[in-house]
Amino acid sequence: MTILYEELFKNIPSKVGDLVRGVESGRIGLPDLQRPFVWQDSKVRELFDSMLRGYPIGYIMLWESPANYESKKNSIGSNDKTYVEAKELVIDGQQRLTALVASMYGVKIVDKNFAEHEIRISFNPLTREFAVFTSALEKAPEWISKVSDVFLAKENNTISTLRRRYIRELNESREKKDMDRLTDAEEDLIENNINALLNLTDYSLPTLEISYDAPEEDVADIFVRVNSGGQSLNENNFIQTLISVYENSTNDRINQFCKESRIPRDGTSYNNILAVEPSHLIRMAVGLGFRRARLRYAYMLLRGKDLDTGKYSSEERQKNLDTFKAALEKVMNLNNWHSFLNIIGEAGYINKNQISAKNAVIFSYILYLIARYDFNVTAMQLKNIISKWFFMGTVTSFYTDSTESTVEKQFADLRSIKNAEELITYLEETISARFSDDYFNITLPNELNSASANSPAWNAYIASQFVLNTPMLFSTSQLAKYFVPGASGSKNAIDKHHIFPKHYLTQLGYTTDRDRNQIANYTYLDYATNIDISDNAPEFYVAKYRNKLGEDDYKKSCAEHALPINFAELDYMEFLRQRRILMAKVIKQAYLKLCQQ
């Protein structure tokens, strides 16, 4: 039974200065990358403006650490800490508190793209205005270019020097412009406004402290109820908090891997499929290390909770952290990562735009690692089975609905498997069950009845053309090469083209995009061919290319692109019906080719 909220937390009104000092000393664990800092600098400016006006800026929520933790040093800065053990973890208000610490004391943060960034907010002591730093403001004598200069001067007992320098430089600027020097009243105003800025450390920020033994589900419920912003705290947030505070070096490596997945460079995690997020790596490590798809168990384990007794201990926490880190080593091993990506490339998935569900990549990679390390499946066997598995998983949306339940069942199935042969048999049987004759003959054609631009069925059809080395329609150029990053300049090298042109269909009375943009009405054409065909009726442009290619090559091109030979003569709806059946056959043909590897 859920315990009462008054037993779960206490309200401890705090001053901004006390919270910031708590972060600096390490008493408050503020993970710099619990989530990458996503606020725009303009939002930080608005935060300062609201505080100076006395407006409320929301809550800070802290989660008390179990008393017997022996944590590592941590904060968003690199300075040494007074506290080795964080007494509270920030689980809500992390962005807000990071903004304050970083902008007030010049501590660099890492933005949503994992690039280092300094938040610089300027202040005008004459007008009490805040602004986002620009080079123009840096040169403007009316502005203090960074508020961090003021707060650091207070800490260094040089605030009087800063104020006198500001007044002197402003007077010198005025004299050069033949303006009057500052009056006594203006100098008093400057001093008062600088003091008002410094007094923001006394700004009262409502703070909730959650008891360390509060059930995690109740903590999440409190978060949702008190957070007016409506952002849901999920399991990843809890786990990233724990890793950031108690294993900061591990957290740094996670973020470096994620950063490098976005930057084209050799010897890194960069790839064309997935811009990796910390949450992805956490899921992978938890799945590999604990055989858990539901992360709610993982954050209990990483807090040191014995799931049988419900008690916390530093020994249990360390054991579970060691398991997590060992799994993470395998997850972030670049040989593993790129070998897996090459395998799904063999399955025809070579571009991130083909991935309808990121979970297919995440959980297939977990399966790859389990097969490699726990069952010693050979490299060739891995290539064969995982390419087929990923193809099946993406085509049939295996990891889309009730993903955690699906994977938990799979983990349960794996407990009874003892060797590589049994694992491969299990996976083959699962693939065959999903890829039945009824699926290819009935279900898949129905799934191709869609106008969704990111339909798994459409992506599977394109992947199949890559597997089958299909050239573009009415061309000898391989379609796959145009999906490699860098293949386009300012214009697309290829275009998705309506086989029955949109304008032509409108003239026939098809006025809705649902009808005109059916995925069975699409193909890719090179730029020149697309321009040449334009809005011409099928019977016009087909005759031209049929004559150009010759009858045999025309029929071959139609077969490769799932087109009825007489498609230009068909009623549009009949054309769609026939082409969906043929597209499903192309997908099956690609799967059968993967089976022959």
Secondary structure, DSSP 8 states (H G I E B T S, - for coil): ----HHHHEEE--EEHHHHHHHHHHTSEE--TTSS-B---HHHHHHHHHHHHHT-----EEEEE--TT-------SS-S--S-SS-SEEEEESHHHHHHHHHHHHT--EEBTTS-EE---EEEETTTTEEEE--HHHHH-TTSBS-HHHHHHHHHTT-HHHHHHHHHHHHHHHHHHTT-----HHHHHHHHHHHHHHHGGGG-EE-EEEE-TTS-HHHHHHHHHHH-TT-----HHHHHHHHHHHH-HHHHHHHHHHHHHTTS--TTSS--SS----HHHHHHHHHHHHH--S-HHHHHHHHTTB-TTT--B-HHHHHHHHHHHHHHHHHHT-HHHHHHHHHHHHHTT--SGGG-S-HHHHHHHHHHHHIIIIIS---HHHHHHHHHHHHHHHHHTTTTTSSHHHHHHHHHHHHTT--SHHHHHHHHHHHHHHHS-HHIIIIIHHHHTS---TT-HHHHHHHHHHHHTT-B-TT-SSBGGGGGSTT--SSS-SEEEEESS-HHHHHHTT---HHHHT-GGGEEEEEHHHHHHHTT--HHHHHHHHHHHH-HHHHHHHHHHTT--TTGGGS-HHHHHHHHHHHHHHHHHHHHHHHHT-
